[in-house]
């Protein structure tokens, strides 16, 4: 989850002087803006919150294994480099196991505040990812129209 693009990577990929060779000033400006963007909020680190870490410390490993097996990232058929999560998660646990996990989570009251922070981080990530996607689609469309 995340991208590893920043101005240094773009300079290495595209070449620092290649941008000047683009004749269309609007395209050159859009590319320059895109290439110099800060995409730090659209990385795994942006959502790798303390909540995520602490919950994984609390939930027993067999439950985590079952969750990953049934609901972990899957390759997206529309993009081989993209991973997606299933739309729903209906994991069935034995009553005793569910009670054990619930009790372990309730024994850590700080998780409530950590969850609030995590949800805010995920919301920011999604907003930034959507903005980046729109910007990328617009730029890609402009380039496609040139050909």
N, C-alpha and C positions, 0 to 999 in steps of 0.2 A: 504494500500500500504506500504509494508515494512516488515521487519523481525525483530524479537527481539532476535537475537542470538549474543552472545559475549562469551568471554572465561569464564566468571563467570557462565553464563547460561549453557554452555557445561559442566563445572565442576559439577554443580548441577544435570544435567540430566544424564551424563555419568559416573560421579564419577572420582575424581582426580587421583586415582591409577589404573583405568581400562585400560588406554592406554598402560601401561607397560605389560599387559597380552596378547597383540596382538603380535603374533610371527613374522609376516611378517614385516621386518624393513621398506620397502618402503611404505606399507599401514599405518604403525604406523606414519611415517613421514608426509604422506599426511593428515592423520586425525589430527595430531597435528597442521599442518599449517592451515587446515580448521577451527579447533576449536579455534584457537587463532587469527583468522582474525578480522579485524575491519570492521564491516558492517554498520557503521553509514551513509555512503553515499547511502545506499539502504533502506532508511526509508522515511516515509511521511515527516518528518522534513526536509529532504534534498531538497524537492521540494515545501515546504510550504513557498514560497517566499513572499516578500512584494507585488510584482505584484499581486499574487493570492489574497491576502487579500484586496488590494486597488481596484482591479477590482470588487470584490464582494461587496465592499462598494458603488460602483458607479452604477452597473447594478441593475435596480429595481427588487424587490423581485419576482413579478409575472413572470418575464422573467427567473430568476434563478430557480424558481419552475418548469417552463416548461422545462428547460434544464435538470434538474435532473430527472424529470419524464420520459422524452423520451430518455435521453442519459447518465444517471447515471450508476454507477457501477452495474454490473449484475454478479450473480454467474456463474462461468465457468463450463460448463457441464463436462469438463475433470478433474476438481479438485474442490471438494466441498469447500475447504478453500481458493479458489482463486477468486478474483473479476476481471472482465474485463470491458472495455468500448466498446461500439459499434464501428465498423470500420468507420462509417460515421456519420455526424451530419448535418441534413438538416432541421433545425428548421425554420419554416416559421412564420415571425412576420408581423403584419399589418404595412403598410408603415409608419404611424405616430409613431407607437411604435418603429420601427427600427430607425427612424430618431431621436427620443428622446434618445434612448440608445447611438447612434453614437455621438450625440451632448454632452451627459454627459461624454463619454469617451474622446472626443477631448478637453473638458474643463480641462482635467487633463494631461498636456503634459509630466509630469514625468513618466507616464505609459510607454512611449516609451523606456526609459532607463531601467525601471523595467522589461519590457518584454524581452529585450535583456538578462538581468541577469537571468530571469526565464528560457528562452530557453537554456542558458548555463547550468543551474542547472539540467534541465530535461535531456539534452544530457549526462552529467556526470552520472546521475542516471541510464540511460539506458545502458551506457557502463559498469558501475560497476555491474549492475544486470546481464548483459550478461556474464561478466567474472565469476561472482559467479555461474551462471547457468551452464556454461561449467565445472567449477571446481566441482560442485556438481554432474553433470552427470558422469564425469570421475571417481570420487570417488565411486559413486553408482555402476557403471559398474565394477570397480575393486572388490568391495565387492560381487556383484552378481556372478562374475566368480569364486569366492572362494567357493561358495556353491554348 
